[in-house]
Every structure is written in C-alpha cells, then in structure tokens.
Amino acid sequence: MAEKRLTTRRCDTAKGKKKPYRLTDGGGLGLRVMPSGARYWQYRYRHGGRETILQIGSYPAIGLEAARAEHGRFRDILRKGRDPVTARRVERAQVRKAVGETFDAVADEWLTYHRPAWSAVHHERNGGLLRRVLYPVLGPLPLREIDATALLSALKAAEHDGILESARRARAIAKQVFEFAIATGRASVNPARDIGKALRKPEVTHFAALPADQVGELLRAVDAGGVTPVTAAALKLMLYTGLRDGSLRGAMWKEIDLQSGKWIVPADRMKRREEHTVPLPKQAIEVLRDLARLTDRGPDSFIFASSGKQGFLAENTLRIALHRLGFEVTAHGFRSLLTDELYKAGFRSEWIERQLHHRDKNQVRAAYLRTDFFEQRMPMMQWWADYCDALKASKRAPALPSNVIPLARAA
C-alpha cells in the first residue's frame, strides 16, 4: 500500500469548494469533500474489469483510523476475488435477517401462519401463553442462540410462580415454534424436544360440574352483585345456552337477533369450525337487553367487553368468578349440567347434542341429517331457562313442551 498521506488535522480542516473534490489516502481510500462541507469516505477499486466506488461512511462519524481499518477489510475481500460492494450487501442482509429472527418475531409469524386454521379460542390461548411465559425471558433473544438451558429457565420461572400446567403447555408451544423455524430455515435444532421430563407434572384437580340443586343458589349469588355486570351476564348466558366458554366470550353484537331470538356464532369461534345457531330463551334476551346499555357500541363491538388486550373477557375470568362466589366448579361444567337435566327430562338426544354442537357419532346418520333442529331446540331451551328460574325461586319444575314425553325424575 502507498504511504498514508492524510492526517486527522487535514481531514478536520478540509473545506467545501465550488465543486466536490477528493483527498486521497492511498490504496483507493479517499475522503470526498462536498461543496456543503460534508465529507465522506470512499474506496475506489477495480473488480471484473470495471471501476467501482464503495461508500464507507461519513467523517467524522467514522474517523481516519476506523476508515483505514474498514478499507483494509474490504481490500482483503477483493484479494480473495470477491466484490466488496456485494460482500457488504450480504453482510447487511444477514444483520437484518438476524434482527428479524428473534424468538418473539418468529413466534408471531408462527401464530399468523396458523391463524386461518385455528379457532379464535385456540389462537388466543397460544398467544397468551407466549406473552405470559415465553416472551418475558426469550422474546428478544436471537432464535439460534436459544438452547435447552435458556428455554428451561423461562419454563422454570412459570413453575416457580405456581402455574405448572401453563409451563407444560408453553413448552409444547415452544417446540412447535422451533419446528416452524427449522422448516423455514431459521433454526437447525429444537431445544424444546428433550426437556419435558425436567418439568414437574401438575396435580390434576377436577372441579365437579354444578349440581342442579345449586343452580338457584348460584343465580341468587350472581344477582347479589358478587361479580361485575359483564361477568354476571356471561355466566347467565353460558347457563342458558350451553355454549363453550371460548365461543361465548368473544361474541359481538352483530351476531345477536333479539327479534327472532337467535344467536349465530361464526365458525371461527366454534370448536368444529362450523357456524352454530343458538336459540335465545326470553331470560337470555332480557340479559342481553340489559347488557346492551353497557357494551353495545355498534355491530362490531364485543358483547362481553373488557379493558384487556383482547377487548373481551379473559379465558379464566368465569372460572375465577365462580370460585369467588363460592362455587368450586368450572363454567364449562354448565354444559354437563344442561346435558344431564335435558336427558333426564326426556328431550331427544338429537336436539340436545345439536344444542351442544357435538358431532354425531353415527357417521351415516350425520351424512344425511341436514337439519339443525332449531325449531325443536327453541322450546327445549326455553324450558331449560324456566327450569333454572324455578330452581332460583324454589318452585316446581315447569311443564315440558308438548312434543316431549316426560321421564321419571330422580329424587
């Protein structure tokens, strides 16, 4: 390399002229001075038979010695037969790619990729576990740098907080995120695969479904104001309709037709990914009319609105509310209660199973049976709501619809 001819003092005192000019430092490195006084480092070289100028950066942000170091690095690249401009483009692309390959970025991409195939409930549950368990520890880390020890530390933090089941579910989600990253060329190993045995198994606690003889007590407790009005309405509507928790919580006002007494739940919130028409007894309509004054802000507003991230009641809200009211049951258990009581009363199984949106186990019958029995389910669900009211008032059960043959009720 030719003898260095620039000094820091000369770079500092270079003034702008009418036209741009260049101060050379040897070996193709030079400082280009603009009429405005701005100064830029450039490296001139020949590759593939043509001259190219590589812009190194501005002065004084990049000092003389730093510019010479970069110049030396690019000259080494040129000696190896590679084009320095192309090499720098590759380097910058790799940096951009690495920044976009943090765990949270890839996990968000995984969520988006699967969104069309998942129910809203499943998508919400997976996203929530990522945000609560994995992102606080792993979110900003480059995916390739996360090993089994780092992943286990995030899961153990959840265990320490007492959420053992969430830790195990989060590990399953992490495994799927890394499988997605491997399939898309962003990772080569899956640290979640072999750490399952390092996590403690949660003790399984089964809360019984609400017994029929406690329905009246529950409704009286809800009316007494032990929970918020929105939560109280959600509990009552789960009881009156038999909908699943996830299908109910994300409901919007545009799904409700109070005039015809119908609630049409879209396919993306149903477990079977099929639209479900739910008959609304007069008690449910009354609950919805009262709730509309609080949450109806237009067709696309949430019925069970809340201040949470999703905009509607969170996944555990109803279970926590029931426990706060003194009932060690789950809201999902309302479905078991409804099933048992409707079968006991003598309603036809097709009506009951359709109300619960269960798949017909008889595949031949399912293939030919196109009706959803809405006309039969409407009086059935009105009887059920009247029965709940009777339990609340400590009165006798209401008379069955005319198309139902009563069975002997258990004592």
Summary of the structure (lengths in Angstrom):
residues: 411
radius of gyration: 33.5
end to end distance: 103.1
largest distance: 108.0
contacts: 1183
relative contact order: 0.07
helix: 52%
strand: 11%
